[in-house]
Amino acid sequence: MSIVYNTIFINGQAFNCAKSMSLKELLLYLEFDLSLIIIEYNNNIVNSCEFQNIFFNPQDQIEIITIVGGG
């Protein structure tokens, strides 16, 4: 069985991912701590409980914002 890929854009950079990959799977693959990021998907902020329900279409755009603590 061959894998079908979509080209999406992550923070403006082209990225090929499997069509069957969810947003949550992608973020874990990229080794993000899901509790420390905010995701904008096609210009909409996504609640983390929805990550597993989002699958990509070609040309989708994702912005990943990392929360950094400090003092």
Secondary structure, 3 states (H helix, E strand, C coil): CCCCEEEEEECCEEEEEECCCEHHHHHHHCCCCHHHEEEEECCEEECHHHHHHCECCCCCEEEEEECCCCC
